[in-house]
Amino acid sequence: MNTQEKRTVEIMDTTLRDGEQMQNVSYTPEEKLTISKMLLTEVKVDRLEIASAKASEGERKSVIQVVNWAKSVNLVDRLEILSFVDGTTSIDWAKAVGIQRINLLTKGSYKHCNEQLRKTPEQHIADIRKTIDYALEKEVAVNVYLEDFSNGIKTSPAYVYQLIEALLQLPVKRILLPDTLGILNPFATYEYISDITKRYPNAHFDFHPHDDYGLGTANALAAVKAGIHGIHATINGMGERAGNAALDEVAVALSDFLDVRLNIDEKMLYKASQYVEMFSGQRMANNKPIYGKNVFTQTAGIHADGDKKGNLYANPLIPERFNRKRDYALGKLSGRANLEMALQALDIELTDDEKKVLLQKIVEIGDRKEVITKEDLPYLIGDIFGTTGELPFKLLHCSVNSTYGFKSLAVVRCAYQGQMQEGYAKGDGGYDAFMNAMKDILTAFDLPVPQLIDYIVTIPPGGRTDALVQTIITWQVQRGGDTKMLTTRGVDSDQIMAAIEATVKMVNLIIQHYERGTNSILLTSANTTLSAVV
C-alpha cells in the first residue's frame, strides 16, 4: 500500500493544556507562543490544545498572543481549548480570545454524571445541547470530551452509548475518548474502541491516553489498530500524575508498526523536547525513548565493535532519523572500538600503544564511577601526554568577585592564535559576569558566542561543602546557517570554576566544529606527535 492510500491519523498535541497540569509546570505567554509555533510549523501536529477556558488572566493573555500569531499564518483553525458545560461562560471566553473550536468536557461515565453533577443522563444531555447550540450561535465549532470514558465503558456502557448517540444528533466535529485515569491496557483498549468504531462508522473519534501504567503508547497503538481517527499526546509525556502518552513515542510507533500516515516531522521532535524541557524545568530521564540523552549511546565495547564492523547493532530507530547522532560511551565497559570511534569523531589520531594507555586510563576512571565524555578526551590526552597547554583556546587568568548588595564582577584574560584578549564585565552572579566578559573576548577573536541552553550542577550523594562539583552545560552555537548543540562538563571543588572549565572546553569544541582544517594543531610530547583538531 503506498502512502497516498494509507489512512491518515490526526495527532492533537495537548502539551500546553493537559501537559501544563503537571505539578510545578507553568508557561509564560512567550513560552507558550514559542512552543505553539514549533509544534504547528516545525513538528506539524494537526491540532493544538493550548489552554483551559477561564483558567486565569495570564492564560487569557497567553491564548490571545498565540491566536494573533496563528491568524497571521492562517493556522487559527488548528487551535483548540478545553471548555465546560457552564451555559454561556466558556463559549464567551473562547469567543473573546479568538478561539474558533472548543473541546467541551462532558461526563463519560454514569458515576461522574450521577455523583459529581447530581444529574440524570437526560438532564446532562440537555445541558450539553444548550451549550452546543450557543457555541454554534457564536460561530464556535465543538468537539466533545467524554471525561472518564474508560471507566464509563467498563462499568456503564449503556450510558456511554446513550451519550454518543445523543451527540451524533448534534453538530459535533469529533468525539474525544479519554482514558482519564490511565486504567486501560492495550487488549481492553482494542476491544472497546473496536466496538465503538464499528457501532458508529461515520463518526470521528479521538483517543486520549494517560500513562499511569506506562502503557500510554501501547494503548494509542491499540486504539489506532481498532480504527480510531485521532490520538492525543504531549511533548515529553508531560501531564498530570504519570503524564500523557509521549508524542515522539506515539508518532514513531504508529509510523513503524501500523499502516497509517501521519503529518509529523520526526526530525523536529528532539528540538521540541529540548525546548519543553527547558521551559518547564522538568528533566527527562536519560533513558527516555527517542528524546533521552542516552538512547543513541552504545556503552558495551562489543556493541561498538559490531557497529564498526558492520552496523550490527542498528535498528529502525537510527539517530539521524531524529536529527541526532550515534555516540559511544567511555568508561569501565569500553572497548577499543568505543575509543576509536570517539577519537575519529574528534579527528584525533593516536598510535596503537597510545590507545592502549588511554583506554587503560579510561577504564580506571570508570571504576571510580566518574563520567567521561568524548569531549573530555583532548584534556585527558593532555593530562597523560603532557600536552594540555597546546589547546588552541586557553584561559590565562580569571578573577570573579561576588558581593552582597552589588553586581558580581569578572576579569578574564584568554589567548588564541598567539593573541591575548581581556574582558571586564558585571553580571547577576559570578558565572553570568564571567560569561559577559567571555562574550567580548569571543567577539574579538571572531568566534561564535554560544547560547546557554541547559545548566546542571551535581555533587556526590552525601557530599560535603568541600566536595567536587560537576557542572554540565548544554550550548547552542550558530555560525552562518549551521546550528549545533554542544554539551561540556567541568569538575572542580568550586562551582563557578567547574562551570568555567566547561565553558573553556566549549570554546575549543567550537573551534573543532567550525574551523576544522584551518586551526589544526600539533599536540606534542617527548614520545609522540598527535595531529588533532580539539
N, C-alpha and C positions, 0 to 999 in steps of 0.2 A: 504494500500500500504506500503510495507516495504521499509527500507532505500535504499536498492540496486536498487529499481525500481523508486525512485524519480528522477526527473530532477535536474541536478546539475546546479547551478547558480554561475558563476565566480564573485569574488569580486576583483576589481582593486583599490588599495589604491593610492591616489594621494596627501597625506599629504605633501610630500616633493617637490611637484611641484605646483599644484593648491593651496594647503594649505599654501605654503610659499608666495603666492601672497597676503596674509592678511597683512594689514598695520602694520608696526613695527615688522615684523617677519623675521628673517634670521637665518639660522642654520650654525654652523661651520662644517667643514668636519668631525670632530669627532662625533658631534651630529647627523649628517646625517647617519653616519655609525652605530651608536648605534640604532637609530630608524629603520633603514633598517633591521638590524639583528633581532630586536624584532618583526617587522611586518612579516618577511618571515619565521622565525624559531619558534616563540612563538605564535603569533596571527594566523599565517598561511594563510595570504592573498594569492590569486592565482597569482596576478601580482602586480608590484610596479612601479609607475611612479615617477622617482626620480629627474627630472630636466628638464629645457628647454635648447635646443641646443643654443650655442653661448652666453649664459647669461653673464658670467663673468669668469675671470681667477680663482677666488675662487670656482665657480661652477664646472669648469673643474676638478680642483683638488679633489673636493668632489666626483664627479662621478667616477673618476679613483680609488679612495680609496674604494668606495662601490663595483665597478666592480671587483677589485682584490680580495676582500673578497668573493664575490659571486662565482667567478671562483673556489676558493679553496674549496667551499662546493657544487659545481655543481648546483648553482641556478642562474647563469648569464642569463639564458633564461627567467627568471621571471622579469627582469629589462626592463623598457621602458623609453624613454624620449620624450618630445614634440619637434617636428621639423616642418620645414616650407617649403613651395613651393618656394624655392630660388635657383633652379638649383642644384648645387653640394655642396653648402656650408654646410648645415645642415648635409647632409649624411657624408661628410668628417669629420665633427666634431664628429659625433656619432662613426664612424669607428675608429677615433684616440683615443677615450677614452675606446673603447672596448664594446660598446653597440651593441647588436645583433638585437634589434627591436625598431622601431620608431613609434610614433603616429603622423602622418602627418596632420597638421592643414590646412583644406581647407574651402572654403566658403559654408555654408549650407543654405544660403538664397540668392535669386536673388538680393536683395537690397545690401547686402555686396559685392557680385560679381560685380555688376554694378557700385556702388557708391564708394566703397573702392578700389577695384582693377582697376576700369575703363576698365573692360574686358567683353566680351560676355561669355556666358556659354561654348561655344565651345573652346574659347581661354583658359579659365581656365582649362578645362578638358585636353587640350593638354599639358599645363604646368604640371599638376598633373601626366600625363602619363610619361613625360620625367623624372620627379623626381623619380617616382617609378621604371622606367627602370634602372636608375642609382643606386638606392638602391639595386636592385637585382644583378646588376653587382658587387657591393661591398659586396654582401652576407649579406645584412641587410634586415630583414623582415619588413613588413609595415602593420600597422593598420591606418585607416583614420578617423580623426575627421571631422564632418560636423558642423563647427562653426555656431552658431545662428540657429541651426536646428529648434528649437521650433518656432521662428518667420517665418522661411522658410516654414515649413509645414502648418502654418496658412495662410500665405499671398501669397506664391508662390509654391504650392505643385508640379506643373508640373516641376519646376526647380529641386526640391529635387529628384523626381523620375528619371529625366534625369541624375542627378549626380550619384545616386545609381546604375542605370543600366550601366553607363559607368565604375564605379568602379568594378562591378561584372564581367566585361570583363578582369580585371587586376588581378594579383596575390596578392590580398589584404586579409589579415588574418581576420580582424574584421572591421566593420563599426561602429563608435562611435557617438552616437546621443546626443549631449549636449543641455540641457535647459540653454543656456549660460547666459541669463538674468533672470532666475528664474521666468518665466511668466506663467508656466503651473499649472493646478490644476489636481487632480487625475482623474477626469472624462475625461478631454481633453487628458491627457497622455494615458489613456487606449484606447481611440478612435484612436489616431494617431499611437501608437505603434502596436495595433492590426492590423490596415490596412497594416502597413509595413511588419510585420512578416508573414501575410497571402499572401501578394504580392510576397515576396521573401523568401519562406520557407527554402531554402537551405543555406541562408547566415547567418553569425553570427553577431548579433547586440548587442552593449552595450548601456546603458543609463547613462547619466552623469547629475544628478540633482543638482540644486542650491537651496538655502533655503530662497530666498528673501521674500516669503510669509509665511515662516515657514512650507512649505509643501514638503520639500525635501524627507523625509522618506515616506510620503504618496504617492508621485509621484513614488518613487522607487518601492513600493509595486504594484502600478497600472501597472507599466511597466513590472514587472515580471509576474503578472497575465495575461498580454497581450501577453506574450511569449518572452520577451527579454532574452538574454542569459548571460548578464553580467551587473553588477552595479558598478559605481564608487563612492567612498566615501572617507572621510578623518577622521582621529582621531580628536575628539572634535569638529567636524564640521568646522574645520579651512578652511579659504578661503576668497576670495575677497568679499567685501560688507558684506552681511549677512552670507557668508560662503557656504560650500557644505553640502550635506547630511552627517550626522554623522555616522561613521562606526558602532558604537555599536547599535544605534537605528535601522539602516537598517538590520544588521545581526540578531538581536533578533526578530524584527518584521517579517522578512521573515521566520525565523525558526518557529515562533509561529502561524502565520496566513496563510501561504501558504504551499502547499505540495511540498516543494523543499528541496534540500540538499545543504548545504554549507560546506566548509572546515575550517571555522573559529573556533578557540578555544576560547570560550566565557570567560573562566576563566582568560585569559590573557589580556582582553580588558581594565580592570581598570588599570593595571600596565602600559600599553602603554599610556593610557590617562594621567597618572601622569607624565610620562617622557616627553611627548609632552608639557604638561602644564609648566613643569619646564624649558625645553629648549627654548620654545617660549616666555615665560613670559606673556602669555595670560591666565588669570584665567577664569575658567569655573564658570557659575552660580551655586550656591549651590543646586538649584532645577533642574539642568540639568538631564534629564532621564539617568538612568544606571550609568553614571560617577559621578553625582553630590554628594557632601558630605552629603546632607540631604536626599537623596532619599530612604534610608533604615532606616530612623529615624522616629519613631512614637512619636508624641507630645501630642496628646489628651489622657487624662487618660483613657477614655472609650476604646480607641484602645489598649492600653497596657493591660487593664483588659481583653479584649476579646482575645488577643493573649495568655495571661497567662492561661485562662480557656479552650481554645480550638483552638488556632491558627485561630481565626475567621476573622482576617483582612489580611490574606495572599493572594497573587495572584501568578500567574506563575513566576513573577519576584522576586523570593526569592534571598536574598543576597548571599547565598552560591553558587548559580549558577555562580556568577561572582567573587568568591573568596573573598567575603566581609561578613560582619556580621550585623545583626539587632541591632539597638540601640534605646534607649528610652530617649527622651529629658527631661530635668529637668527645670521647670520654672513655671510660674503662672497657666498654664493649666495642670500641672502634677497632677496625682492622686497617690494613694498609690501603685498601680501596677507599675507605672513608677519607683518609688523609689525602690521598692522591687527587680525589675529586674536589676536595676543598682547596687544595693548592692550585689545581687547574682553574678553578673559578676565580682565583686571585692573581693568576698569571705569575705564580712563583715557582721557580724551578730549583729542585734540590737533588743532590746525588742520592743513591740508594743508602749509603751509610748515614747521611744526614737525616733521611726519612726515618731510619730505624731509631736514631737518637731522639728525634722529635716525637715519634709515636710512643716511645717508652715514657717520655715526659708527660704526654697527654694522658696515658693510662694511669700514671702515678697521681696526677692531679684529679682525675676522675674518681680514683679510690678515696680521695679526701672529700668527695661529694661536692667538689667545685665545678662550676659550669664553664665550658669552653665553647666559644663560637668560632666560625671560620674567620670572622673579623678580628679575633684576638691573635690569629696566627702570626702576622708580621711582628707583633710585640713579643710573642713567645719565642719566635725565631731570634729576635734581637736579644732577648734575655739569654738564650742558650749560646748563641754565637758571638755575642758582644757587639751587636750592630744597631742597637736602639737609636743611637744618635744620628743615624743616616736616614731616618724617615723624612720625607720632603717637608712636612709642616711641623714645626716644633714650637712648643710653649716654653719660652725662656724664663719669664718671671711673671708672677701673678700675686696681687695683693687684693684681698676682698675684705672690706670692713662693714660690719652691720652694727648699728647703734640704735637703741630705743629712742623713738621720737624723731629720728632723722632717716632720710633715704640712705640705702646702702650704697657704697662706693667701691668701684673696681678699677684697678690699674693693671693693664695687661700688656706684655711685650711678647711678640711672636716673630719667627723667622721663616722665610720661604724663598727659595731660589736665590739665596745669597743676600736677600734684602731683609731688613727689620722694620717692623711697624709697631707703634704703640697705640693703645686705646684707653681712654678715660671715660667712665660713664657712671651714672647713678641708676638705681632701679628699685623696684619693690621687692627687696630681698637680695641676698648676696648673689645667687645664681642669675637672677634677672639682670643685675648690674653687670656681671661678667659677660652675659650674652649681648647686652647692649654695646659693650666695648668690643666684643668679638665681631659684631656686625660691621663696625667701622673698619676693623682690620681686614676682614674678608673682602669688603668692598674695595679697599685699597689694593689688595692683591688680585683683584678681578676674579674672585672665587664666588660661587653661588652662596647666598645666605639661606640657610635651611629654615623650614618652619617646623617647630616642635609640635609633634602630634600626640605623643604619649610619654609619660614620665613615671617610672615605678621605682620606689625605694624599698629595699628589704634588708632585714638583718636576720641572723640565725635565730631560730626559736629559743627563747630564754636568754637572748643576748643581753649583754651589759651595755652601759653607756659608752664603753671603750671598744665595743665590738666592731668588726669590719662591716662596712655598709656597702651594699651592692646597688648601684643605680643603673637602670636600663632605660634608655631613651630611644624613642622611635621618631624619625625625622622624615619630612617630605622635602625633596630637593628638586628644583626645576631649573633647567637651563635650555633655552630655546623652546622647542616643542616637546622636550623629553622630561618626564616626571618619574622619579624613583623614590621608593620608600627604603630607608636605611635604619637599621637598629644597631646600637652600640652599647657597650657595658663598661662601667668603671667600678673599681673596688678600692676603697680607702677607709680608714677609720673616721675620716671627716666626710660628712655627706656632700658638702659643696665640692670638695676636691674629687670625690668619686664622680660627680656629675661633670666636672671639668675634664677629667680623664676621658669620660665617654664622649665629650664634645670634641676633644682633640682627635680621638680615633675617627669620629665622624668626618672631620675635615680631610684627613688622609684618605678616607674612603671616597670622598667626593673627587679627590684628585685621581684616584684609581678609576672611578667610573666615567668621569667627564674629560680627563686629559690623558687617557690611555695612549701611549705611543709618543707623547710629547714630553712627559715628565717621568719616564722610566729612570730608575736609579740603580746603583750598584750597592748591595749590602755586602760589605767585605769584612772578613776576619782573617786571622793568620792562616787558616786552613781552607778557606772556601770563598768563592765568589758567587753570590746569588743574584741573578737578574730578576728584578721584580718591579711591579707597579703596585705600590702599597699606600 
